[in-house]
Amino acid sequence: TMLAGGASAAQAQRWSTARVFSNEQGTYSTGLSDAARSTDLWKTAGKGGGDAEMASLYMVRMGHAYGDGLGDNPGQGQVLEKMRSKAYANNLVQVDAALLSRTSNTYGMLTSDDPFQYLGGIAQAVRQLTGKDPSLYVQNLRDNSEVKTESAASALTKEMHTRYLHPQWINAQKAEGYSGTLQVLKTAQFLWGWQVTAPQAVRQDHWQSLHNVYVRDQYKLGTREWLEGDNRAAFAQTLERMLDAVRLNYWQPDDATKKELVQAYQEALKATGLRESNSAVKRFAAAQAQAASPAAPGQARPAQAPVDPDAPVPVQGLKLEPQSTPAAPPVTPVVFSLAALFGTAVLMALGAWRQSRRTHARTAGPVLLQAR
């Protein structure tokens, strides 16, 4: 018996009981890490603008079921593909809570992009399918004699304050120089990943704390001088992530914070060029800077040409111009005359020598050789 869509009753029964889903064999990752940062490519602008696209990407990448009877069947590829695309979604609409197990003392919520790609990815897909955020938990299994389960929001906050905002951790990264700046950048990028996939896990003070510690140098550790000196491009990308949170209304900082962010970002952008940058953030920063520029009292702000944030950064330095090969200096008349006189004297001497040879040949007699 074939059901609607061409699936048999046995196939439908088997797919309805599928519970193990992951990537297609030979692939890895949900793809959400790159999609989260590419906000300038989102079709819908504003807070939550990337939800539909990212949720669809997550379900396509992670919707491959595993188990007996779930493989491809020759002649029914399209039928099984339709069933596969719906099977994971039909499971997700029933999700009220999701849990991430943690057994490492090294890896945490913001150490890599995997936690937000998988736990955050589930949350984003469920929100897109049902309109509701599932509860998210992190289960701490580092000590099997004392297992602890807490909300993802609580685990994220603890990790930020005990690691990424802690002076001891910051000093350790400073000691690593360039590579340490990349850890700061990753912190901002992975926090942003949580922000767009599971916004209920991120608070506004998380972003404000990053600004206070790394831009304002709250602890007087020289953090900004270090970031600008050892890897200003990474600092520009860190600021870009923070500004994106402002642009998309996930974070509403005060005017002073916003002004500092814009100024620091534009200075770093100008100093580095930052080829791989978010064009939407560049436009937002340019508009914010233009709006904040002071005007004379009682005088309207003069109209300004729109700033093109994607314009190439002017290159400064020495300019090499093509030069023609200089011609050989002409021989002066004096030098030419001396050369002519010298040549004439040589020719006259040669002629006299040849004449004397002829005269000698005519006057010389035969030479007799006598044997003794």
C-alpha distance (Angstrom), angle and dihedral (degrees) to the residues before:
residue distance angle dihedral
T1 . . .
M2 3.83 . .
L3 3.80 121.0 .
A4 3.80 127.0 -148.1
G5 3.78 110.2 -61.7
G6 3.79 93.6 30.6
A7 3.82 99.5 -78.1
S8 3.77 121.2 134.9
A9 3.79 121.8 -125.5
A10 3.81 89.7 -110.6
Q11 3.82 91.6 52.6
A12 3.79 92.8 47.6
Q13 3.79 90.6 48.7
R14 3.78 92.5 50.3
W15 3.78 94.5 47.2
S16 3.80 92.0 48.1
T17 3.80 89.1 60.7
A18 3.83 95.9 47.2
R19 3.80 109.6 125.3
V20 3.82 105.7 159.1
F21 3.81 114.4 79.4
S22 3.78 130.8 168.0
N23 3.80 143.7 131.7
E24 3.76 123.6 -41.4
Q25 3.79 111.3 -89.8
G26 3.79 111.1 -82.1
T27 3.81 95.5 22.8
Y28 3.78 133.7 95.0
S29 3.81 138.9 -163.6
T30 3.78 132.9 29.6
G31 3.80 93.8 -107.1
L32 3.81 90.8 -124.7
S33 3.80 95.5 116.3
D34 3.80 94.1 70.2
A35 3.81 93.6 34.3
A36 3.82 91.6 54.8
R37 3.81 92.6 56.7
S38 3.81 95.4 43.0
T39 3.79 95.1 77.5
D40 3.79 91.0 142.9
L41 3.82 87.3 67.6
W42 3.80 96.9 50.0
K43 3.79 111.7 119.0
T44 3.82 92.6 -143.0
A45 3.79 118.9 52.4
G46 3.79 126.2 -144.5
K47 3.78 136.4 36.3
G48 3.79 111.1 -15.1
G49 3.80 90.4 8.6
G50 3.78 94.1 136.6
D51 3.81 97.1 46.1
A52 3.82 98.3 100.8
E53 3.80 95.8 45.0
M54 3.79 95.1 43.2
A55 3.80 93.5 45.1
S56 3.80 90.4 51.2
L57 3.81 90.9 48.1
Y58 3.80 90.8 50.0
M59 3.82 94.2 50.8
V60 3.81 93.3 46.2
R61 3.80 92.3 49.9
M62 3.82 96.9 41.4
G63 3.82 100.3 32.7
H64 3.80 98.1 93.0
A65 3.80 109.5 119.2
Y66 3.80 122.3 -146.5
G67 3.81 127.5 -153.9
D68 3.80 143.1 79.6
G69 3.78 113.9 -45.1
L70 3.81 95.3 15.6
G71 3.80 98.4 100.1
D72 3.77 127.3 102.6
N73 3.81 118.3 -73.5
P74 3.84 116.4 -152.3
G75 3.78 111.0 -110.8
Q76 3.80 94.6 19.3
G77 3.81 101.2 67.6
Q78 3.82 95.7 124.0
V79 3.81 92.2 46.1
L80 3.78 93.0 52.4
E81 3.82 91.4 43.8
K82 3.81 90.3 57.6
M83 3.79 90.6 48.2
R84 3.80 91.5 47.6
S85 3.81 92.9 51.4
K86 3.81 91.0 54.4
A87 3.79 100.9 37.8
Y88 3.81 97.3 73.4
A89 3.81 92.9 41.4
N90 3.83 90.7 51.7
N91 3.80 88.6 53.8
L92 3.81 93.6 47.1
V93 3.82 94.9 54.0
Q94 3.81 87.0 65.5
V95 3.81 94.4 53.9
D96 3.81 116.5 113.4
A97 3.80 97.3 164.1
A98 3.80 139.4 12.7
L99 3.79 129.6 -159.6
L100 3.81 134.8 -155.3
S101 3.81 118.5 -157.6
R102 3.80 117.7 -143.0
T103 3.80 123.2 -165.0
S104 3.81 102.0 156.2
N105 3.79 130.1 93.9
T106 3.81 89.5 -160.3
Y107 3.77 105.3 45.0
G108 3.77 120.6 59.8
M109 3.79 142.7 156.2
L110 3.82 94.8 -62.8
T111 3.79 101.8 29.6
S112 3.80 94.1 91.6
D113 3.78 139.8 0.1
D114 3.82 94.5 -106.2
P115 3.85 97.8 88.0
F116 3.79 95.3 55.0
Q117 3.81 92.6 38.4
Y118 3.80 92.6 57.9
L119 3.81 108.9 24.2
G120 3.80 92.7 30.0
G121 3.80 89.8 42.8
I122 3.80 91.4 56.9
A123 3.81 90.0 49.4
Q124 3.80 92.5 50.5
A125 3.80 93.3 48.0
V126 3.81 93.0 47.9
R127 3.82 90.6 48.1
Q128 3.80 90.7 51.3
L129 3.82 92.7 47.7
T130 3.81 99.3 42.1
G131 3.80 106.5 18.1
K132 3.82 90.4 -122.7
D133 3.81 133.0 100.1
P134 3.81 114.0 -123.0
S135 3.79 119.0 -135.0
L136 3.80 111.1 -98.4
Y137 3.79 124.4 -151.0
V138 3.78 138.1 -178.9
Q139 3.78 117.5 -149.8
N140 3.79 114.9 -152.9
L141 3.81 109.4 -146.0
R142 3.80 97.7 164.6
D143 3.79 90.2 109.7
N144 3.81 108.9 38.8
S145 3.77 90.7 -165.1
E146 3.80 91.5 59.9
V147 3.80 112.3 32.6
K148 3.80 113.3 -173.9
T149 3.77 128.7 -165.5
E150 3.79 121.7 -165.6
S151 3.76 138.3 161.4
A152 3.78 118.7 -82.5
A153 3.81 89.4 -120.2
S154 3.82 91.4 55.8
A155 3.81 93.1 46.1
L156 3.81 91.2 49.1
T157 3.81 93.2 50.2
K158 3.81 93.7 48.4
E159 3.78 92.0 49.5
M160 3.79 93.2 50.0
H161 3.80 94.8 50.7
T162 3.81 96.7 41.4
R163 3.80 95.3 44.1
Y164 3.80 123.7 9.1
L165 3.81 96.9 35.6
H166 3.80 95.5 36.0
P167 3.85 117.6 108.8
Q168 3.80 92.5 -137.0
W169 3.81 92.3 56.2
I170 3.81 91.2 44.4
N171 3.81 92.7 51.7
A172 3.81 89.8 49.6
Q173 3.81 90.2 53.7
K174 3.81 91.2 46.6
A175 3.78 88.8 55.7
E176 3.81 88.4 57.8
G177 3.80 92.0 55.3
Y178 3.80 113.3 -165.6
S179 3.81 96.8 13.3
G180 3.80 90.0 50.5
T181 3.80 91.3 58.4
L182 3.81 88.7 58.5
Q183 3.80 90.0 58.7
V184 3.79 89.6 56.1
L185 3.80 90.0 49.6
K186 3.81 91.3 49.9
T187 3.79 90.3 51.6
A188 3.81 90.9 57.7
Q189 3.81 93.0 42.8
F190 3.79 95.0 49.8
L191 3.80 92.6 44.1
W192 3.80 86.1 53.8
G193 3.82 89.2 51.2
W194 3.80 89.6 56.4
Q195 3.79 90.1 44.8
V196 3.79 95.5 59.8
T197 3.82 98.8 35.2
A198 3.81 100.0 39.0
P199 3.83 108.6 13.1
Q200 3.80 91.4 171.0
A201 3.82 88.5 69.8
V202 3.83 96.1 56.5
R203 3.79 125.8 70.6
Q204 3.79 128.4 -159.8
D205 3.79 91.5 -117.7
H206 3.81 88.9 62.8
W207 3.81 89.3 66.8
Q208 3.79 92.8 40.0
S209 3.80 90.4 52.5
L210 3.81 90.9 52.6
H211 3.79 88.8 52.5
N212 3.80 94.1 46.8
V213 3.80 94.1 49.1
Y214 3.81 102.9 38.4
V215 3.81 104.7 27.1
R216 3.81 102.4 29.5
D217 3.82 93.4 30.7
Q218 3.78 93.1 -134.5
Y219 3.81 93.8 -175.4
K220 3.84 94.5 45.6
L221 3.79 91.5 -122.4
G222 3.79 96.1 136.5
T223 3.81 91.1 -110.3
R224 3.78 96.3 150.2
E225 3.81 94.1 46.8
W226 3.81 88.7 49.7
L227 3.82 94.3 49.4
E228 3.80 93.4 45.0
G229 3.77 93.1 44.7
D230 3.81 102.9 42.9
N231 3.80 101.3 33.9
R232 3.77 116.5 -3.4
A233 3.80 92.2 169.8
A234 3.82 90.1 61.5
F235 3.80 88.9 47.9
A236 3.83 89.7 52.3
Q237 3.81 90.4 52.1
T238 3.81 90.8 48.2
L239 3.79 89.9 53.2
E240 3.80 89.3 45.8
R241 3.79 91.3 59.3
M242 3.81 90.9 48.8
L243 3.79 92.1 48.8
D244 3.79 90.6 48.9
A245 3.80 88.8 58.0
V246 3.81 87.8 54.6
R247 3.80 93.9 44.1
L248 3.80 93.5 52.7
N249 3.81 92.5 43.7
Y250 3.79 97.2 -114.9
W251 3.80 88.6 121.3
Q252 3.80 125.8 34.6
P253 3.82 106.3 -168.4
D254 3.79 124.4 178.9
D255 3.80 120.3 -91.8
A256 3.80 94.2 -100.1
T257 3.80 92.3 54.4
K258 3.79 92.1 46.4
K259 3.80 91.8 49.9
E260 3.81 92.2 49.7
L261 3.80 91.3 49.0
V262 3.80 93.9 49.9
Q263 3.80 93.5 46.6
A264 3.82 94.4 47.0
Y265 3.81 91.7 46.4
Q266 3.80 95.3 49.1
E267 3.80 92.1 46.7
A268 3.81 91.4 50.3
L269 3.80 90.6 44.6
K270 3.79 92.0 53.0
A271 3.79 92.9 45.5
T272 3.81 96.0 49.8
G273 3.80 107.2 25.8
L274 3.84 88.0 -138.3
R275 3.79 99.5 -145.2
E276 3.80 94.8 -168.1
S277 3.78 99.1 56.9
N278 3.79 137.3 137.6
S279 3.81 108.3 -103.6
A280 3.81 92.8 -158.0
V281 3.81 91.4 56.2
K282 3.81 91.1 47.4
R283 3.80 90.7 54.0
F284 3.79 91.4 46.1
A285 3.81 92.8 51.0
A286 3.81 91.8 47.2
A287 3.80 91.2 51.0
Q288 3.81 91.9 47.7
A289 3.81 91.9 49.9
Q290 3.79 92.1 48.3
A291 3.79 92.6 48.8
A292 3.82 91.3 49.9
S293 3.82 95.9 49.3
P294 3.85 108.7 116.1
A295 3.81 122.6 -114.0
A296 3.81 127.5 -155.8
P297 3.86 115.1 -91.6
G298 3.79 111.0 -87.5
Q299 3.78 91.4 6.1
A300 3.76 126.5 108.9
R301 3.75 117.8 -120.7
P302 3.81 109.1 -96.2
A303 3.74 116.8 -115.0
Q304 3.76 112.3 -101.4
A305 3.73 131.8 -161.6
P306 3.80 111.4 -104.5
V307 3.76 113.4 -94.6
D308 3.77 114.6 -119.0
P309 3.82 105.0 -146.2
D310 3.79 91.5 -172.3
A311 3.79 94.2 57.5
P312 3.81 112.2 119.4
V313 3.77 116.5 -98.4
P314 3.84 110.3 -109.2
V315 3.78 113.4 -108.8
Q316 3.78 114.6 -128.1
G317 3.79 126.7 -158.2
L318 3.80 141.9 68.7
K319 3.78 116.1 -23.4
L320 3.78 117.5 -141.9
E321 3.81 113.2 -141.0
P322 3.86 123.4 -166.1
Q323 3.79 112.5 -105.9
S324 3.84 126.8 -157.9
T325 3.81 118.6 -125.8
P326 3.84 108.5 -101.0
A327 3.83 115.5 -117.1
A328 3.80 119.5 -115.8
P329 3.81 111.6 -95.0
P330 3.82 113.3 -102.8
V331 3.83 118.8 -104.9
T332 3.76 109.3 -104.0
P333 3.86 118.9 -123.8
V334 3.83 91.7 -114.9
V335 3.79 92.8 54.8
F336 3.80 90.2 45.0
S337 3.86 92.0 51.3
L338 3.79 92.8 49.8
A339 3.77 90.5 50.1
A340 3.82 90.9 50.1
L341 3.82 92.9 49.9
F342 3.78 91.8 48.0
G343 3.81 91.4 50.2
T344 3.83 91.7 49.0
A345 3.83 91.7 51.1
V346 3.80 91.5 51.1
L347 3.79 91.9 50.8
M348 3.85 91.7 49.6
A349 3.81 92.5 49.9
L350 3.79 91.0 48.8
G351 3.81 90.8 51.1
A352 3.84 92.7 50.2
W353 3.80 91.7 49.9
R354 3.80 92.7 51.6
Q355 3.85 91.0 48.6
S356 3.84 91.8 52.1
R357 3.82 90.0 51.0
R358 3.79 91.7 55.3
T359 3.85 92.5 49.3
H360 3.83 91.9 50.1
A361 3.82 91.1 50.9
R362 3.81 91.8 55.3
T363 3.85 96.4 48.9
A364 3.81 100.8 41.7
G365 3.89 116.9 97.1
P366 3.83 128.9 -144.3
V367 3.76 118.8 -70.0
L368 3.88 115.8 -128.0
L369 3.81 120.7 -152.3
Q370 3.82 114.8 -154.6
A371 3.74 123.6 -163.9
R372 3.81 118.0 -138.5
